[in-house]
Amino acid sequence: MNGTIHQKPGPRRWHEQRWVIDSVLRTDGLEWDQPRVAYTLRPMGVDGTPDFTVARSRITKFADITPVFTELAQLRERKAVAAEAEGHAVTAREHFFHAALLYATAEWPIWEDSATLVDLDDRKNSCYGCYARLADHHVERVEIPFGDGYVPAWFHLPVGYTEGPLPTVIACGGMDAPKELNVNLYGDKLLQRGFAVLSFDGPGQGEAPIRGVHFTPTAWVDAGEAVMRWCRSRAEVDSSRIVGFGLSFGSYWMSQIAATQPELRGCVVGLVCHEPGGHMIFEMASPSFKARYMWMSGLEHDEEAFDRMAQEIDLRPLMAGMTVPWLVVAGDEDELSPMQHSYDLARECASPSPMLVYQQGRHALSLPTPSVALGPNWLTYAGDWLLARVAGVPAEDYVDHVLPTGAIERRPHPKEQGR
C-alpha cells in the first residue's frame, strides 16, 4: 500500500496529530475547531444550555464526544416519553427536539460507516419525528428521490398556516450542521416571516451519506434540480417565490444550486466556504474538517483521491452565468476561507451580489467580536433581504461593512473597484 492510502479512515494529519487534538480539547474545550455549542444551541434555545454544560465538564478527549452526547440524548428521550405519557405534550415536544439534536451531535465524530452511526441516526430521526408530531406548526418528513437513494428533509410550515401557496426557503447547513439544526424550536426567523422552509441534507451532508448519498463536485447541482422539482409538486409552495439559504459549506452548495436554478428569487449564503480547492479548511485548520469531508465523499480511506477531487470544488466557473440575486454574509477574518475569495466571486457574479461583512468577524459569526455583538443580527438581516426578494424588490450591489461600534458603513462593491 502506498503512502497516500490509509487503512484507517481520515487524513494522515488526523492520525499523526490525534494526541494534539486531545491536548487542545482539554485546554480549549469542546469547541476547539468550531463553535458547535453555539450553533446547536441557536435552534434549541437556552433550555439546551445544561446539556452542554454537562458535556463540557465530562469531555476531556475526542473519544468522549459520542458516548457523552449519546447518554445526554437518551436522558432527554426518556424525559420526553415520560412527559407525553403524563399528558404534557409541550414538555414532551421540547425534550424530543433536544434529544434529536443531541443525537446529531453524537453522530458528528463518526467518520466511517458503522452500525453505531446508523443506530444514532435512526434514534435522531425517531426523536425528531416525535417532535414533528407534537410541534406547534406543521413539520413533515420528506424523502426526495435522488438517483438510487433520496435527499432527506423536513418540511416546515409557519404557525397558523391553513391553506394556499407560500414563499419558500430551501435551506441547508454546512458539513457539521444537519437539517435538524436549520429551523428553531421556537421563534424561527424564517417561519416568523411567513416562509415555508424545506430543510434538507444534500449529498454527503448529515443523514445523506449514512443512506448512501455522497458528495461529488457536481452532486449538489443534480440535488438542486430534485429539490426544486419536489417544491413545484407541492400546493403549499409558491413556485414563483422560492429562495435559497446556505451556511458554512452550505454557502458553496447553495451557490451551486442558485447558479443552476435561475427561477430562484434570491439566495443568501453565509459563514462562507468559498476558497477554490478548500486549502485553508482542509490543510491548515483542524484535521477534523478534512476527516469528515473525506467520509462525506466516500473517500475516507483514500486521501490522494480526495485531494484530486477537492481541486474541483470551485464556484468561479459558475459566477458569470449567475442570474439569481446572491447575498454573501461573512466575517472579514474568516479562518476557514480567506475573505478575498468571496470578494472575487461577488465581483464576477453576473447578478446583484450584495455583501454583509463583519469587521474582525470569524467564520461562525458567533464568537464575541464587537461587530457581531453590536451590529445587526445577521439572520434577521438575511430574513428581511429574502422577504424583499419574494416581494419583487430589485436587489442591488453594495457592501454593508459592520464596524466594531455596530454601525454599518456602506462601502463600494467589488464590481466598482478598478472602474
Secondary structure, 3 states (H helix, E strand, C coil): CCCCECCCCCCHHHHHCHHHHHHHHHHHCCCCCCCHHHHHHHHHCHHHHHHHHHHHHHCCCHHHHHHHHHHHHHHHHHHHHHHHHCCCHHHHHHHHHHHHHHHHHHHCCCCCCCHHHHHHHHHHHHHHHHHHHHCCCCEEEEEEEECCEEEEEEEECCCCCCCCCEEEEEEECCCCCCHHHCCCCCCCCCHHHCCEEEEECCCCCCCHHHHCCCCCCCHHHHHHHHHHHHHHCCCCEEEEEEEEEEECCHHHHHHHHHHHCCCCCEEEEECCCCCHHHHHHHHHCCHHHHHHHHHHCCCCCEHHHHHHHHCCCCCHHHHCCCCCCEEEEEECCCCCCCHHHHHHHHHHCCCCCCEEEECCCCCCCCCCCHHHHHCCCHHHHHHHHHHHHHCCCCCCCCEEEECCCCCEEEECCHHHCCC
